[in-house]
Amino acid sequence: MSNVICSCLLGDNTKVRLRLSELLHSEMESIYGALPESVSEDICEVELQGCRREFFYNNTGIPFTIGLQVIIESDGGYDFGVVYSTGQIARKKLQLKGLDKNGQERTAVLRVADENDIQAIIELKKRQSEIREVCLNKVKKHELDLKLVDVELRMDQQKLSVYYTSSHRVDFRTLVRDLAGEFKARIQMVQITTREEARRANAFGPCGCLLCCSSWLQKIHANPFSEKSQYSETPGNESHAFNITGICNRPKCCLGYSKHEKGCHNQSSTQSQLPPLGSRVNTPEGTAVVENIDAQKKLICLRYLKGDKTRKLSVDNFNALFVKK
């Protein structure tokens, strides 16, 4: 995958994600029922740079709307983000992630971004492209075997996070000292996986939609094929790498959701109804051989020995005609 040039936060792809979140909030009452009584410390989900989403307390006393730019606490400083979900939806996501435990420390939203903050954010985004070029040159200068993925400069400009991928351990101490002297900020080197690199790319997948990992998926799958019982391994099924591999060169995360519950429940019974390839059946037109089986469409292709003709039957019709009860 090429170097990431992330268009998140203020980009067109973000508008699509925020619109999806607005649609979800519009159906909130029909999904979860009537809203509970308001609490003093409301929870909101804020999207940060790199398609990261974290939860914050809304102590401002102002009801947040989707897409509102806010200033949040961040590791002894402050940063900016966009409100992604609020109210019942945000609390439900908090429960699904297991972050609703008692005593869980959580930072707060400092304020809603004003005109000066928005202008500072725009200038910061412009500067980050220059910082990226400097970091690329520094990596080449020190001849480090790593791939620079993305850089994030915090809004207070006191911390610079450098995201990279590498197949082995890298000694970047000289690079950190060089960058710290260049930008007069604390340098954080973060090694990420190719899946996280794809999430930060905030791009479109081969299906034409935004990547699941950067749009709606709460947690990136380590391997969607870990539970192989969910996937059929029947004869006649062709597995093409371009159908199961995403832009991260790993199995697509969406494969973990591609099998419906009904299909999983009836999968073993369907496979038991399929005849073995090469088996022969007697028909009024003569003897035929099971040449091919399409398990997904539930079709069986027969080839007649005389005349070399073919015929397709559904599994139900085949069993009704040739399988003894």
N, C-alpha and C positions, 0 to 999 in steps of 0.2 A: 504494500500500500504506500502511496506517495505521502510526502510530508503533509501534515494536517494544517489546513488553514481554516480555522473554525469560524463559522459565521453566527455562533450562538450569541444571545443577548443583543438585541437590537437588529437581528437579521431576519430574513424572510421566513426561514424555517422555524424560528421561534414563534412567529405569528401563527403558524399552522398549529404548533403544539398548544399555544395559549388558547386558540379557538376551540380545540378539542377539549381542553380543560373547562372552558366556559360552557360547552354543551353538556359536559358531565355534571357541572354544578346546577344547570337548569333542570336536570332530572333528579336532583338530590332528594327531594321530598318523596318522589314516587319510588325511589330505590330504598331509602333508609327510614321513611316515615316522617312523622312530624319532628321538627327540630327540638332538641332538649333546651332546658333553660340556659341562658348565657352564663359563661363563667368569667371570672375576673381576669384571668390570664389565658387569652385565647391562643390557639396554636395556628400557625400558618406555615406553608411550605414555600420556600424561596429557591428559585433556580439561580445558581451562581455560574461563574465562568466554567467552560468545559462541560456543559450539560450536567453539572453536579446539582443535586437537590438536597437541601437540608431543612430541618424544622427549627423554627424560632418562636419565641414568645412575642405576642403583639401587646406591648404595654403602652402603646401610644394613645389608646383610647379612640382611635380612628378606625372605622371598619374598612378593611382592605378589599380591593377589587382585583380581579385577575388582570395581570399585565402591569400593575403599579410598580414603579421603580422605587426601591427603598435602600436605605443605608443600614447595614447590620454590623454587629460586633464580630470580630474575627481575630482570634489569637492575640489578644492584647492590643489590637488596632481596630480598624474598621474597613469594610469593603462594601460593594454594591451588589444588588441582585434584583430579580423580577419576581413578584408574587405569582406563584404557580397554582396554589390551591389554598383554600381557607375553610374555616368552620368544620362541619361534619365530615367533609371529604378528607381534609387534612388530618383530623383525628383518626379516621378510619385507616388511612395510610400509615399513620404512626403505630397503630395496633398491629397491622399486617407486618410491619418491619420489626416488631418486638421492641420498640423504643419507648413504650408507655409505662415503663417500670417506675415504681416509687423511688424518689431520690435521684432520678436521672437529671444530670445537669444539662441545661440548655441555654444558649445565649439568646439575646433578645434583639428585636428590631429597634434601632436607635431613633430613626425618624423617616419620614417620607422624603424622597429626593426632591429638592427644589431646583430652580433653574440653574443656579451655580453648580450644584452637584451634577446635573445632567451634562452641563458643558465640560466639567472636569472628567466625567466618564468618557465623553467623546474624545477628548484630548488624550486620555489614558489609552484608549484603544488604538489611536494613531501611533502613540509611542511604543506600544507593544510590538508592532510590526518592525520598528527599528531595532528594538531589543532583540528580537528573534534573529535578525541578520547578524547582529554583533555576536550572539551566542553561537551561531553556526560558524562564524569565522574563528571564534575562540576554540571550538571543538576541533576544527581542522588544524589550528595552530598547535594544539597539544597532542594531535594525532591519536585521539581517543576512538576506540572501536565501539561507538554507540550511535544510535539514530535519534536526533533531536525531534521530538514530536510537537511540543507546544510549550509556550511560556505564559505565565500569569503574573502580572505585577499587581499587587494589592493596591487598593485605591489610595491608601495613605503613603504608598511608595516606600514602605519600610520592609517589605518582604517580596522576594522574587522566587517563584516556584518554576523549576525547569523539569519538564516531563520528557522522559526518554525511554527507549526500548533497547535491550541488549541481550544477547544470548549467553553472556557470562558476566562475571563480576568485573567492575570497572573501577580503577583508582582515579577518582576525579578530584582529589584534594587540591591539586594545582589549579584546576579549572575553577573551583569554588573560590579560591583566594583571588584569582584574576578577575572573576565576575564581581566579587564583593568590592574590590578596589575600583572597578569600573562604574558600578551603579550605586555604591554607598548604601547598600541594603543587605538584609539577611538573605542568604541564598539557601534554598531548599531543593535538593535533587531528588526527584521522585521517579522510580523505575516502575513502569506500567506494562501490562500485557497487550497483545495485539487486539484483544477484545475491547479493552479500555481505550486503545488508540482509535478504534472504529467509532466508539461512542463519542469521543471528543471530536471526531471529524464532522459529526452532525450532517451526514450526507444522506443520499437516497440509496436504497438497496436495489437489487436486480428486479424486484417486484414492482418498482416504481413508486413505492411509499417511503416515508422517512424510516430510518433504521429503528427497529424496536428498542434497541439498547439506549438510543439517545432521545426517543420520543416518549414512550409510555412504560417500558419495562422497569420495574422497581429494582430488580437485582439481575446482574448479568450471569447467565448460566455458565458454569465451568465446563460442562459437557452435556448437551441435551440427549446424547445417546447412552448416558450412564444407566438408564433403565431400559434395557433392550427389549423387555417384554412388551413395551408400548408399540413397537414397530414390527410390522409383518415381515417375515422372511419366507415368502412363498415362491415357488417356481414361476418363472415367466416375468417376474418383476425386474426391471432394469434400474440400476442405481447409477446415476450420472453425477460426477463430482460437482459440476456447475449447478446442479439442482439443490445440493445440500450444503454448499460452501458459501459463506458470506464474504464480504470485502476484507474481513480480518483473516481470511484463509483458514477459518475454523468452521465447524458445523454451525449452521444457522441456529440462533436462539429460538426462532419461531417454530422450529421442529418439535420443541417440547410441548407445543400447544396444537399441533397439527392433527392429532388423533382424537376424534370425538369420543366421549364416554360410551355412547351406544356402540360405536365401531369397536372399541376395545373390549366391550363386554361380549360381543358376538364374534370376535375375531377367531377364537379357537374353533367355534362351531362351524364357521364359514370354511376354514381351512380343512376341516374333516370332511366336508362335502365335495371337495375338489378331487377329481380322479388323478392318478399319477400320469405324468407325461409318457407317451409311447404306448399307453394301453389301447387295446383294440375293442371295438364294439361292433355288433352286427346290426345293420340297418336294412330297410327294404331295398335301398339302392346298392347295397353291398357292404363289405367290411371297410371300416374307417378307423383311423388312428388319431388319438389325441395329440395334435401337433403343437398347440400353444395354449396357455392359460393366462388370461388377464384377470388377476384376483381383484383389482380395484373396481373394474367395470363388471366383474362377475360374468365373464364371457369365456366360452370354450370353443376353440377352433379345431374342427375335424377335417382330416384330409383322407379322401377316398383312395384306396389302393388302385382301383380301376378308373382310368380317366384323369387321375391326379386333380380332381376337383376339391374345393374346400367349402366348408359350411360352418357358420358360427351359430352357437346356441347359448342361451343363458344357462346358468348353473341349475336353476329350478327346472327348466325344460329338459336338460340333460338327465338330471336325476329322475324326473318323472318317466322318461322314456327308457333309460338303460339301467337304472339302479333298482335292484329287487328290494321290495319292502319287507 
